[in-house]
């Protein structure tokens, strides 16, 4: 694999940080699952989201750990208002963090993910994104801008085997595995069940009159990473929309792998999140984005045309 590109230095350091964080939190989450002591808190920032001791611990731990690698940065975590860390009052780098995604499943030992994205305000785009999978052998998805300005994507397993991600799915809709965050019965599953045109197109016979299309469940940024790796063909969000910390890290990984992310009118989503000031960063934490993410533009277009929105 010597001829393959290596993970750029900053991305490699952030990836090691995330891997170390998962090593620390994993036994705590397993203990919570076995004992039923899930440490749930009232979530005053996001009233309909689960919040636990583990979310808050990782929020604090990430802030400390990132400061060991970067002198100054804006720390924009899901669990608190953005704040400037370090001596520079207006640092270039904004670190977007979702400390523990899908935490209500993580405390049951089922699924758990953690997201970090490093955004350059000068470049108006991400330069590093790392999504960690706490419980599975495939542990890291990494997007990074190299010294030549080329965006690259990688997947890393628990035994440190590294894969370059540059061949996302070329499937069409009738043969695709499309995922959706359908966990909430009223807010997510019911709207999906009402998308009759989309479900009919996904259920249409493909080659040899076999019905190969499938719908599956997936979560946050990792759902776009699964598309980037070719493990799934597309993921859709047309009900509530994803907040920036759920969408942006995976968006960058999928972009770096050569995939497509569009809004529900088929327009490509920009990597420029308009983080021009601390006030802009704070404001960007509130909106939600509906989208279609796919391994290829043709599949994204097929999906958009079937949706009733």
N, C-alpha and C positions, 0 to 999 in steps of 0.2 A: 504493500500500500504506500510505498515511499513516493510514488508519482502523484498521489492524491494530495490536495491542499490540506494544510494543517489548520487547526483552530487558532485564530489570532490570539495574541497574548492576553488582552483584557478579557476577551470572551472565555478563554481557558481559565483565568483566575476566578471569574464570576461562576463558571461551571463548577469549579472545585469548591467554591463557597457554598453553592446550592447543594452539592453532593454531601458536604459535611453537615449542612443543616438537616438534610433528610436523615442522615445517620443518627443525629441527636434526637430528632422528633419521632422517628419510627417506633422505637420501643415504648415511648410514652403513649402513642396512639394505640398500639396493640394492647397495652395494659388498660387503657380506657375502654376498649372494645370488650375485653374479657370481664372486667369488673362492673361495667355499666356506669362508671363514674366519668361522665363526659364533660364536666366542668362548664356547663352552658351558662351564658350570660344574656341579659337583655341587650339587644343590639339597638342602641339609640341612634346610630348613624344610618343604619339600613334596617328598618323595622321588620321587613319580611325575610331577612337573612339570618341564618344560624351563626352564632358567635360563641366561641369557647375560650377557655384558658389557653389553649394551644395556639389559636389565632393571635392572641395578644402577646404570648411569649415569643412567637416567631417574628411578630412585628418589631418588638424591642430588640431581639437578637440580630435581625437583619440590619437594623440601623447601626448597631455597634460593629458588626462584621464588615459592612461596606466601608465604614470609615477607616478601616485598616488598609484598604486598597485605594481609596480616593480621598484627596485632601479636602475638597469642597464639592458639594452637590446639593441639589434639591431632592429631598426624600418625600416621595408621593406614594404613600401606602393607603390601601383600602381602609385601614383601621384608624386613620387620623388625618387631620388637615395637612397639606403639604408644608414642609418646613425646610429652611436652609441649614445645612450642616457644614461646619468648617468656617475658616476666616474670610472667604470670598463672599461678599454680600449678594453677588449676582453671578453665580457659577454657570458655566456652560452646560454641564451635565445634569439631567433630571433622571432620577432613578425611580421608575414606576414599579411598585411591588404589590402583589397579592400574596400575602404570606402563606395562607393555607386555603386553597380553593377546594370546593366541595367538602367543607369541613364537617358537615353533618353526616357524611358517609365515612370520612377519615376517622372519626371517633368510634366508628363501628368496625374499623379494620378492613373496609371494602375498597374505597378509592380515595386518593388524596393527591393533590397537585400543588405546586408552588411556582410562582411566576416572578421573574425579574426582567425588566427591560431598561437598557441604558439609552437615553435619548440625548442627542446633541442638539442644543438649541441653535447653535451657529449653523449647523447643516440642515436644521429643520427636519430631522428624520432619526429613526433609531440607528444605533451602531452595534448594539449587542442585545440579544434576547435569549434567555435561558428558561426553559420550562422543565421542572423536575416532576417525575412520577414516583411517588413515595413507595408504592407497594409492588411494582412490577420489575421484571428483568430489564426491560427497556427503561432506562432511568432518566435520560436527559435528551432534550431537543434543543439545539443551539442554532441561532442565527447570528451572523457576524459580518461586519464590513472589514475587509482586509486592507493592507497598506496601499493597495492599488485602487481602492474604492469599489471593489467588487463585493457584492453581497453573496454569502455562501451559507448553506444550511447543513447541519450534521445531526446524527443520532448516535447516542453513546449508551452501551449496555452496562450492567452491573459489573461485568468483568473487564470493563474499560475498552471493549472493542468499539471502534469508531466507524461509522458509515457516513459517506457523503450523500446528501439528499438532493438529487437533481433530476429525478424521473418520476414526478407525480403521475397519477392515473390519467389515462387517455380514454376512459370508458365513456359510453353514452348513457343516457338516463335509464333506459330499459334494462341495462345490465349493471347498474351502479349500486353500491352500498352507500346510502345517504344517512347521515346521523343528525340528531336533533336533541336538544336538552329538553326532554319531554317529561321530566320528573314531577313537576307540579300539575296535579290533575286538572284544575280549573284554568290556570294561567298559561300552561304550556301544552298539555296533552289534548285538551278539548279543541284548541285552535288547530292543532296538527290534524286531528281527526276530521275537521271540517274542510281541509284542503283536498277536495275530491278530485280536482283536475290533476294535481301533483301526484296523489296516490295512484290514480288510474294510469298515468304515464309511467310511474315506477313499476306498476304491476303488469305492464304490457309485455307480450311475448317478445323475446329477442331471437337470437340465432337458434335455429332448430325448434322453434315454437316453445322454448322453455322460458318460464318466468324467472328471470335471474335477479331482478331488482329487489332490494331489501331496505328496510328502515331500521335504524339502530339508535341506541342512546349514547350520547357522549357529553363531555363537560368542558365548558370554558375554553381557554386557549389551547389545551391539549387536543381538542377536537380538530383544530386547524393544523396542529402538528401531525396528527394521524393522516390527514390529507397530504401534507408535505412529504411524508414518508411512503405514501402509496398504500398505507394500511386500510384506508377508506377512500372513497372517491369524491365525496363532497359532504359538507355540513351546512345546515340552514338555520336561520333564526329570523322568524317573521312575526313572532307574537309580542314579546316584551322588549327585545333588544338586549345586547350585551353592554355592560359598562366598560369603560376604556381599559381597566386593568384585566378584564376577562378576554377582550378582543385583541388589543394591540400587540401583546407579546407573541401570540400565535400568528397574527397577521404578518408580522415581520418574518417569522420563520417560513411561512408558506410563500411569501413573496421571494425570499432568498432561494427557495427550492424551485421556483418557476411556476407556481400555481397562481390562482386568480381569486380575488376577493372583491365583490361588487355589492352595491346597495340593491334594493328591491326594484329599482328601475333599470338595473343593469349597468350602472355607472361605476367604474373602478374607484375603490376607496383609497384616499391618499395616505401616505405615511407621514405627512406633515400634520401634526396634532396641534399646531398653533400655540406652543408653549412659550410665548414671547415674554411673559412676566409671571411672577408668582400668582398674581390674581388670575391670569389666563389659565395657569396650571390648575388652580383651585376650581375654576369654572368648568374645566374639561372633565372633572371627576363626576359631574352630575348627569350629563345626557347619556342616553342609551342608543346604540346603533343596531338596526336590523340589517341583515346581510345574507349573501350566499357565498360560500367559499368552496372552490372546486379545484381539482387537479388540472383542468384545462378550461379555456374560455368558452368552448362550445357547450360543455356540460353546464357551466354556470348559466349560459344563455337559455338552454333548454329548461332549466329549473325555474328561472325567473319568469319565463313565458307561461308556465303551468300554474304559478301561484296566484291566488285571488287575494289581493291586498288593497 
